[in-house]
Amino acid sequence: MEKDELYNQVEVFLKDIMLLHDLPKKHSKLLFELWIKDQNDRKLVLNSYVKNKLANKLRISVGTLNNILTKMIEEKLIFKINNGTYQVSSLLDEINTIVSKGYVEIKIKYQIGKKKFIIDEVG
């Protein structure tokens, strides 16, 4: 399956994940690109060369890309392993579920007194 076709299938899921983490949904394509890179390489290396390529591909500045990455780390959508090495959240593995089953279910727990919520996969 081609990347554009795959993105079209999971776009709504990714945009919802971005919104649920207080991130602009317009940057869901970046989250998708990070997931693809993580799937292909089994590690996510984001050096200046890769960041420049991603920024150009997504038509955003490198500064904007770095700001979004920082927010994604704060929201635990990606995790910094080492300097320049990252891992995407296991939540994004649900993309495979969407592709194979055609849907995915997630459960959101809202807790009194907590600003954030917990997202769990169902079953």
C-alpha positions as CSV (number, residue, x, y, z in Angstrom):
1,M,0.0,0.0,0.0
2,E,1.3,3.4,-0.9
3,K,2.0,6.0,1.8
4,D,-0.6,8.5,0.6
5,E,-3.3,5.8,0.5
6,L,-2.3,4.6,4.0
7,Y,-2.4,8.2,5.3
8,N,-5.8,8.7,3.9
9,Q,-7.0,5.6,5.7
10,V,-5.7,6.7,9.1
11,E,-5.9,10.5,8.8
12,V,-9.0,10.9,11.0
13,F,-7.4,8.7,13.7
14,L,-4.2,10.8,13.6
15,K,-6.0,14.1,13.7
16,D,-8.1,13.0,16.7
17,I,-4.9,11.8,18.5
18,M,-3.4,15.2,17.9
19,L,-6.5,17.0,19.2
20,L,-6.7,14.8,22.2
21,H,-3.1,15.8,23.1
22,D,-3.7,19.5,22.6
23,L,-1.7,19.6,19.4
24,P,-2.7,21.2,16.1
25,K,-4.4,18.5,13.9
26,K,-2.8,20.1,10.8
27,H,0.5,18.5,11.9
28,S,-0.9,14.9,11.9
29,K,1.1,14.3,8.7
30,L,4.3,14.8,10.7
31,L,3.1,12.2,13.2
32,F,2.4,9.9,10.4
33,E,5.8,10.4,8.8
34,L,7.5,9.8,12.2
35,W,5.5,6.5,12.6
36,I,6.5,5.4,9.0
37,K,10.1,6.2,9.6
38,D,10.0,4.3,13.0
39,Q,8.4,1.3,11.3
40,N,10.9,1.2,8.5
41,D,14.0,1.7,10.5
42,R,12.9,0.3,13.8
43,K,14.4,3.4,15.3
44,L,13.7,7.0,14.7
45,V,16.8,9.1,14.1
46,L,16.1,12.8,13.7
47,N,19.4,14.5,12.9
48,S,19.5,17.9,11.2
49,Y,19.6,16.4,7.8
50,V,16.4,14.3,8.4
51,K,14.7,17.3,10.1
52,N,15.5,19.5,7.0
53,K,14.0,16.8,4.7
54,L,10.9,16.4,6.8
55,A,10.4,20.1,7.1
56,N,10.7,20.6,3.3
57,K,8.4,17.7,2.6
58,L,5.7,19.0,5.0
59,R,6.3,22.6,3.9
60,I,7.1,23.9,7.4
61,S,10.2,25.5,8.9
62,V,12.7,23.5,10.9
63,G,11.9,25.7,13.8
64,T,8.2,24.8,13.6
65,L,9.2,21.1,13.3
66,N,11.3,21.3,16.4
67,N,8.5,23.0,18.3
68,I,6.0,20.3,17.3
69,L,8.5,17.6,18.2
70,T,9.0,19.2,21.7
71,K,5.2,19.2,22.2
72,M,4.9,15.6,21.0
73,I,7.6,14.6,23.6
74,E,5.7,16.5,26.3
75,E,2.5,14.8,25.4
76,K,4.3,11.4,25.2
77,L,3.5,10.8,21.5
78,I,7.2,10.3,20.9
79,F,10.0,9.5,23.4
80,K,13.5,10.8,23.3
81,I,15.9,7.8,23.7
82,N,19.3,9.5,23.1
83,N,20.5,12.6,21.5
84,G,18.7,12.5,18.1
85,T,17.1,9.1,18.6
86,Y,13.4,8.8,19.3
87,Q,10.7,6.2,19.5
88,V,7.0,6.7,18.7
89,S,4.3,5.9,21.2
90,S,2.8,2.4,21.1
91,L,-0.5,4.1,20.6
92,L,0.4,4.6,17.0
93,D,0.7,0.9,16.5
94,E,-3.1,1.1,16.3
95,I,-2.6,2.3,12.7
96,N,-1.8,-1.4,11.9
97,T,-5.1,-2.3,13.5
98,I,-7.0,0.2,11.4
99,V,-5.4,-1.2,8.3
100,S,-6.1,-4.8,9.1
101,K,-9.5,-4.6,10.7
102,G,-10.8,-1.4,9.2
103,Y,-11.4,0.2,12.6
104,V,-9.9,0.7,16.0
105,E,-11.4,1.3,19.4
106,I,-9.8,3.5,22.0
107,K,-11.0,4.3,25.5
108,I,-10.5,7.7,27.0
109,K,-10.5,8.1,30.8
110,Y,-11.1,11.6,32.3
111,Q,-10.0,12.0,35.8
112,I,-11.2,14.7,38.2
113,G,-8.5,17.1,39.0
114,K,-6.3,16.0,36.2
115,K,-5.7,18.2,33.1
116,K,-4.8,15.2,30.9
117,F,-6.5,11.9,30.2
118,I,-5.3,8.4,29.6
119,I,-5.9,6.7,26.3
120,D,-6.1,2.9,26.3
121,E,-6.8,0.5,23.5
122,V,-9.9,-1.6,24.0
123,G,-9.6,-5.3,23.9
